[in-house]
Amino acid sequence: MQCHHFEAGRCRSCTWLDQPYVGQVGAKQAHCRDLLAPWPEVTWLPPVTSAEVGFRNKAKMVVAGSVDAPSLGILDPVGGGVDLRDCPLHVAPIRAALPVLAGFVTRARLAPYDVPARRGELKHLLVTASPEGELMVRFVLRSTESLARIRKHLPWLREHLPALRVAGVNLQPAHKAVLEGEQEVLLTAEETLRMRVNGLDLHLRPQSFFQTNTEVAAALYRQGRAWIEEVGPRTMWDLYCGVGGFALHGAGDGRRVLGVETSAEAVASATRSASEAGLDGVRFAVGDATAFALSGAEPTPELVVVNPPRRGIGTELAGWLEASTVEHVVYSSCNAATLARDLAAMPTLRPVRARVLDMFPQTGHYEVIVLLERAAPAGSGPA
């Protein structure tokens, strides 16, 4: 991949850009295999590769500069704006939308937030694209001062950005390195962006999480579904379920599926997706994954999917899984180091298959999915 911003030293976010892509994937596979070396019985499936450019379905753009000349991108070391609206990582609908959004900043007189001076209103523009090219746009503001102007000029934006389906304002008054605040103001009648993945409609609300690489996310869900269907559990939990990707893919054959997620918005999205798909055996609940498992509120399932953040599932949930009657675990991890730590805490749940998925080309990050099965007790085999 060629990037004039990288070559000029303006942006070094793609830390592996100077490495050939085949070498990147090989290095990620080797890194993951080294971390999981204590389990030599693992069968490694071929890695899932990605497009090298045009794969990111979400743009998180810092807005800087001035009302009449805004920059959308990142900040330089002294807090000035670096315009990256032509970043080659983004999918084509996002690249086409960013110049229009820059024009909207000027038209609606949205003063970019000046980080060193701590003044201004518009902090970030968050743009998400569906596989069909429809868009969700969110304006992260310091206050409601410019909300009325955004509402006033929204018809202009919809005229010039016909793919826009969901628009909203997120309020982040704090001066700190936190992208979003808790309060969201929806500006459109449509509340969700429809992400069609493997024939399923996943509904994405403004504050819901979804993987940034749609094609590789689809491959991740297909792999999880294949292992679930192979094992054939009657009951299943999807912990850290997000908008329900694994739960919805794992449904069917009379299976009872329960997804648990801390985000109420994500649970609402997942519930809508299950209803539209006619999946009566799938339900979702708002809650902390560890607290839910330890509460004993539901009968222990035969299979558990976990898809935690980078910190992993932690000692409490790993300990519960180890002591439980769960026969199989599908563990999807974006941090193989914490995955290895969690596996070590579950010695009778042995990893048998693993697959690296290159969710984040041009960087050292990747996703790995692992199938664990309960080891037979010593002496339980045939005489």
C-alpha positions as CSV (number, residue, x, y, z in Angstrom):
1,M,0.0,0.0,0.0
2,Q,1.2,3.5,-0.9
3,C,0.3,6.4,1.4
4,H,1.7,9.9,0.9
5,H,0.9,10.8,4.5
6,F,3.1,8.0,5.8
7,E,5.9,8.8,3.4
8,A,5.9,12.4,4.4
9,G,5.8,11.5,8.1
10,R,2.5,13.2,8.7
11,C,0.8,10.0,9.9
12,R,2.5,6.9,11.2
13,S,-0.6,5.1,12.5
14,C,0.0,2.3,10.0
15,T,3.1,1.1,11.8
16,W,3.7,-1.9,9.5
17,L,3.0,-0.1,6.3
18,D,6.6,-0.5,5.1
19,Q,6.4,-4.3,5.4
20,P,5.0,-6.5,2.5
21,Y,1.5,-7.7,3.3
22,V,2.4,-11.4,3.1
23,G,5.1,-10.8,5.7
24,Q,2.6,-9.0,8.0
25,V,0.2,-11.9,8.0
26,G,3.1,-14.4,8.6
27,A,4.4,-12.4,11.5
28,K,1.0,-12.2,13.1
29,Q,0.5,-16.0,12.7
30,A,4.0,-16.6,14.2
31,H,3.3,-14.2,17.1
32,C,0.1,-16.0,18.0
33,R,1.5,-19.5,17.7
34,D,4.4,-18.5,20.0
35,L,2.0,-17.2,22.6
36,L,-0.1,-20.4,22.4
37,A,3.0,-22.7,22.2
38,P,2.1,-24.3,25.7
39,W,-0.8,-26.0,23.8
40,P,1.0,-27.9,21.1
41,E,-2.1,-30.0,20.3
42,V,-3.8,-27.0,18.7
43,T,-4.6,-27.4,15.0
44,W,-4.0,-24.1,13.2
45,L,-6.3,-23.2,10.3
46,P,-5.0,-21.0,7.5
47,P,-5.1,-17.3,8.4
48,V,-7.9,-15.1,7.0
49,T,-6.4,-12.2,5.1
50,S,-7.9,-8.8,4.3
51,A,-7.9,-6.3,1.5
52,E,-4.8,-4.1,2.1
53,V,-6.7,-0.8,1.4
54,G,-10.4,0.2,1.6
55,F,-11.3,-2.1,4.4
56,R,-12.2,0.2,7.4
57,N,-15.9,0.7,7.8
58,K,-15.5,3.4,10.4
59,A,-13.7,6.8,10.4
60,K,-12.8,8.5,13.7
61,M,-11.7,11.9,12.6
62,V,-10.4,14.6,14.8
63,V,-11.7,18.0,13.6
64,A,-9.2,20.8,13.8
65,G,-8.3,24.0,11.8
66,S,-10.9,26.7,11.4
67,V,-14.6,26.9,10.4
68,D,-13.6,28.0,6.9
69,A,-10.7,25.5,6.5
70,P,-11.4,22.5,8.8
71,S,-9.1,19.5,8.8
72,L,-10.4,16.0,9.4
73,G,-7.9,13.5,10.6
74,I,-5.5,13.5,13.5
75,L,-3.5,16.0,15.6
76,D,0.2,16.7,15.2
77,P,2.5,16.7,18.3
78,V,1.6,20.4,19.1
79,G,-2.1,19.9,18.6
80,G,-2.5,21.1,15.0
81,G,-4.7,19.3,12.6
82,V,-3.4,16.8,10.0
83,D,-6.0,16.3,7.2
84,L,-6.5,12.6,6.4
85,R,-9.8,12.7,4.5
86,D,-8.1,10.8,1.6
87,C,-6.8,8.0,3.9
88,P,-6.7,4.9,1.8
89,L,-7.8,2.6,4.6
90,H,-11.4,3.8,4.6
91,V,-14.1,2.2,2.4
92,A,-15.1,4.2,-0.7
93,P,-18.4,5.6,0.7
94,I,-16.5,7.1,3.7
95,R,-13.8,8.6,1.5
96,A,-16.6,10.2,-0.7
97,A,-18.4,11.5,2.4
98,L,-15.6,13.2,4.2
99,P,-15.2,16.2,1.8
100,V,-19.0,16.8,2.0
101,L,-18.8,16.7,5.8
102,A,-15.9,19.2,5.7
103,G,-18.2,21.5,3.7
104,F,-21.0,21.0,6.2
105,V,-18.6,22.1,9.0
106,T,-18.2,25.4,7.2
107,R,-21.9,25.8,6.2
108,A,-23.2,25.1,9.8
109,R,-20.3,27.2,11.3
110,L,-19.1,24.4,13.6
111,A,-16.0,25.8,15.3
112,P,-13.4,23.0,15.5
113,Y,-12.2,22.3,19.0
114,D,-8.7,23.7,19.7
115,V,-7.1,21.2,22.1
116,P,-4.2,23.4,23.2
117,A,-6.5,26.5,23.8
118,R,-9.4,24.4,25.1
119,R,-12.0,26.3,23.0
120,G,-14.3,25.5,20.1
121,E,-17.2,23.0,19.8
122,L,-16.7,20.2,17.2
123,K,-14.3,17.6,18.5
124,H,-14.7,14.6,16.2
125,L,-16.6,13.3,13.2
126,L,-17.5,9.6,13.5
127,V,-18.6,8.0,10.2
128,T,-19.7,4.4,9.7
129,A,-20.5,2.7,6.4
130,S,-22.7,-0.4,5.9
131,P,-21.8,-3.0,3.3
132,E,-24.4,-1.4,1.0
133,G,-22.7,2.0,1.4
134,E,-25.3,3.6,3.7
135,L,-23.9,5.9,6.4
136,M,-24.1,6.8,10.0
137,V,-22.6,10.2,10.9
138,R,-22.1,11.5,14.5
139,F,-20.9,14.9,15.5
140,V,-19.0,14.9,18.8
141,L,-19.5,18.3,20.4
142,R,-18.3,20.0,23.5
143,S,-21.8,21.4,24.2
144,T,-25.2,22.0,22.7
145,E,-24.2,25.5,21.4
146,S,-24.2,24.4,17.8
147,L,-26.9,21.8,17.9
148,A,-29.6,24.1,16.5
149,R,-27.4,25.0,13.5
150,I,-26.7,21.3,12.8
151,R,-30.5,20.7,12.8
152,K,-31.1,23.7,10.5
153,H,-28.6,22.6,7.9
154,L,-29.2,18.9,8.1
155,P,-31.5,19.0,5.0
156,W,-28.5,20.3,3.0
157,L,-26.4,17.5,4.3
158,R,-28.9,14.9,3.4
159,E,-29.3,16.4,-0.1
160,H,-25.5,16.3,-0.7
161,L,-25.0,13.0,1.1
162,P,-27.9,10.8,0.0
163,A,-26.4,7.7,1.5
164,L,-26.9,9.2,5.0
165,R,-29.3,7.1,7.1
166,V,-28.5,7.9,10.7
167,A,-27.2,11.2,12.1
168,G,-26.7,12.2,15.7
169,V,-24.8,14.4,18.1
170,N,-22.7,13.0,21.0
171,L,-21.9,15.4,23.8
172,Q,-18.4,15.2,25.3
173,P,-17.8,18.3,27.5
174,A,-14.7,16.9,29.2
175,H,-11.2,18.0,28.1
176,K,-9.7,14.5,28.1
177,A,-8.7,11.8,25.7
178,V,-12.1,10.0,25.7
179,L,-13.7,9.9,22.3
180,E,-17.3,10.0,23.3
181,G,-19.6,11.2,26.1
182,E,-22.6,9.4,27.5
183,Q,-25.3,11.7,26.1
184,E,-26.5,11.1,22.5
185,V,-29.0,13.2,20.5
186,L,-30.5,11.5,17.5
187,L,-31.2,13.8,14.6
188,T,-32.9,11.4,12.2
189,A,-36.0,9.2,12.3
190,E,-33.9,6.2,11.5
191,E,-32.2,4.9,14.6
192,T,-30.0,2.1,13.3
193,L,-27.6,1.5,10.5
194,R,-28.3,-1.9,8.9
195,M,-25.1,-4.0,8.6
196,R,-25.9,-7.0,6.4
197,V,-23.4,-9.8,7.3
198,N,-23.6,-13.3,6.0
199,G,-27.3,-12.8,5.1
200,L,-28.1,-11.5,8.6
201,D,-29.1,-7.9,9.3
202,L,-27.2,-6.6,12.3
203,H,-28.6,-3.3,13.5
204,L,-25.9,-0.8,14.6
205,R,-27.0,2.1,16.9
206,P,-24.9,5.2,17.5
207,Q,-23.0,3.9,20.6
208,S,-22.9,0.2,19.6
209,F,-19.6,-1.5,18.9
210,F,-19.0,-3.3,15.6
211,Q,-15.8,-4.6,14.1
212,T,-14.0,-2.1,11.9
213,N,-13.4,-4.6,9.0
214,T,-16.7,-5.9,7.7
215,E,-15.4,-8.6,5.4
216,V,-13.0,-10.1,8.1
217,A,-15.8,-9.8,10.7
218,A,-18.0,-11.8,8.4
219,A,-15.3,-14.5,8.2
220,L,-15.0,-14.5,12.0
221,Y,-18.7,-15.1,12.5
222,R,-18.7,-17.8,9.8
223,Q,-15.9,-19.6,11.6
224,G,-17.7,-19.3,15.0
225,R,-20.9,-20.6,13.4
226,A,-19.1,-23.6,11.8
227,W,-17.6,-24.7,15.2
228,I,-20.9,-24.2,16.9
229,E,-22.8,-26.3,14.4
230,E,-20.1,-28.9,14.6
231,V,-20.4,-29.2,18.3
232,G,-24.2,-28.9,18.2
233,P,-25.0,-27.6,21.7
234,R,-28.6,-27.3,22.8
235,T,-27.8,-24.2,24.9
236,M,-25.4,-21.4,24.3
237,W,-24.3,-18.1,25.8
238,D,-22.7,-15.3,23.9
239,L,-20.8,-13.1,26.5
240,Y,-19.7,-9.7,25.5
241,C,-22.1,-10.1,22.6
242,G,-22.1,-6.6,21.3
243,V,-24.9,-6.3,18.6
244,G,-25.3,-10.1,18.7
245,G,-23.0,-11.3,15.9
246,F,-22.0,-14.7,17.3
247,A,-25.4,-15.3,19.0
248,L,-27.3,-14.7,15.8
249,H,-24.9,-16.7,13.7
250,G,-25.1,-19.6,16.2
251,A,-28.9,-19.7,16.4
252,G,-31.0,-22.5,14.8
253,D,-31.7,-26.2,15.2
254,G,-33.8,-25.5,18.2
255,R,-30.8,-24.1,20.1
256,R,-31.5,-21.7,23.0
257,V,-29.1,-18.8,22.8
258,L,-28.6,-16.0,25.3
259,G,-26.4,-12.9,24.7
260,V,-25.1,-10.7,27.5
261,E,-23.7,-7.2,26.9
262,T,-23.1,-4.1,29.1
263,S,-24.4,-1.7,26.4
264,A,-28.1,-1.3,26.5
265,E,-28.0,0.2,22.9
266,A,-26.2,-2.9,21.6
267,V,-28.7,-5.2,23.3
268,A,-31.6,-3.2,21.8
269,S,-29.9,-3.6,18.4
270,A,-29.4,-7.3,18.8
271,T,-33.0,-7.9,20.0
272,R,-34.3,-6.1,16.9
273,S,-32.1,-8.2,14.7
274,A,-33.3,-11.5,16.3
275,S,-36.9,-10.4,16.0
276,E,-36.6,-9.5,12.3
277,A,-34.8,-12.8,11.6
278,G,-37.6,-14.7,13.3
279,L,-35.1,-16.3,15.8
280,D,-37.5,-17.1,18.7
281,G,-34.8,-19.0,20.6
282,V,-32.5,-16.1,20.9
283,R,-32.7,-13.4,23.6
284,F,-30.4,-10.8,25.0
285,A,-29.8,-9.2,28.4
286,V,-28.0,-6.1,29.6
287,G,-25.3,-7.0,32.1
288,D,-21.6,-7.6,32.9
289,A,-20.4,-10.9,31.5
290,T,-18.6,-12.0,34.7
291,A,-21.3,-10.9,37.1
292,F,-23.9,-12.6,35.0
293,A,-22.0,-15.9,34.9
294,L,-21.3,-15.9,38.7
295,S,-24.8,-14.9,39.6
296,G,-26.2,-18.4,38.7
297,A,-29.4,-16.7,37.4
298,E,-29.5,-19.0,34.4
299,P,-28.7,-22.7,33.9
300,T,-25.2,-23.3,32.8
301,P,-25.1,-23.8,29.0
302,E,-23.3,-26.4,27.0
303,L,-21.3,-23.9,25.0
304,V,-20.1,-20.3,25.7
305,V,-18.8,-17.8,23.3
306,V,-16.6,-15.0,24.7
307,N,-15.5,-12.0,22.7
308,P,-13.9,-9.7,25.3
309,P,-12.1,-6.4,24.9
310,R,-8.3,-6.4,24.9
311,R,-8.1,-7.0,28.7
312,G,-9.5,-10.5,28.2
313,I,-12.0,-12.3,30.3
314,G,-10.0,-12.1,33.5
315,T,-9.4,-14.5,36.4
316,E,-13.0,-14.6,37.8
317,L,-14.8,-15.5,34.5
318,A,-12.0,-17.9,33.6
319,G,-12.3,-19.5,37.0
320,W,-16.0,-19.9,36.6
321,L,-15.7,-21.5,33.2
322,E,-13.0,-23.9,34.5
323,A,-15.2,-25.0,37.4
324,S,-18.4,-25.1,35.4
325,T,-20.0,-27.9,33.3
326,V,-19.5,-26.0,30.1
327,E,-18.2,-28.5,27.5
328,H,-17.0,-26.1,24.8
329,V,-15.9,-22.5,24.6
330,V,-15.4,-20.4,21.5
331,Y,-13.0,-17.6,22.4
332,S,-12.6,-14.6,20.0
333,S,-9.7,-12.4,21.1
334,C,-8.1,-9.2,19.8
335,N,-5.2,-9.6,22.2
336,A,-3.4,-13.0,22.1
337,A,-1.4,-12.2,25.2
338,T,-4.4,-12.0,27.4
339,L,-5.9,-15.0,25.6
340,A,-2.9,-17.1,26.5
341,R,-3.2,-15.9,30.1
342,D,-6.9,-16.8,30.2
343,L,-6.2,-20.2,28.7
344,A,-3.7,-21.0,31.4
345,A,-6.4,-20.3,34.0
346,M,-8.7,-22.9,32.4
347,P,-6.5,-26.1,32.3
348,T,-9.3,-28.6,31.6
349,L,-10.7,-26.5,28.7
350,R,-8.1,-27.3,26.1
351,P,-7.7,-25.3,22.9
352,V,-8.0,-27.7,19.9
353,R,-8.3,-25.4,16.9
354,A,-7.3,-21.8,16.3
355,R,-7.4,-19.3,13.4
356,V,-5.8,-15.9,13.0
357,L,-7.8,-13.2,11.2
358,D,-6.2,-10.1,9.9
359,M,-8.8,-7.6,11.1
360,F,-6.2,-4.7,11.2
361,P,-3.9,-4.7,8.1
362,Q,-0.8,-2.4,8.2
363,T,-0.6,-2.8,12.0
364,G,0.6,-5.5,14.4
365,H,-2.9,-6.1,15.7
366,Y,-5.1,-9.1,14.7
367,E,-8.0,-11.2,15.8
368,V,-7.7,-14.9,16.7
369,I,-10.5,-17.3,17.3
370,V,-10.0,-20.5,19.3
371,L,-12.2,-23.6,20.0
372,L,-11.8,-25.1,23.4
373,E,-13.2,-28.4,24.6
374,R,-13.4,-30.0,28.0
375,A,-10.7,-32.6,28.6
376,A,-11.9,-36.0,29.7
377,P,-11.2,-36.7,33.4
378,A,-8.1,-38.9,34.0
379,G,-9.0,-42.6,33.8
380,S,-12.3,-42.0,32.0
381,G,-11.3,-43.7,28.8
382,P,-12.0,-47.3,27.8
383,A,-10.4,-50.0,29.9
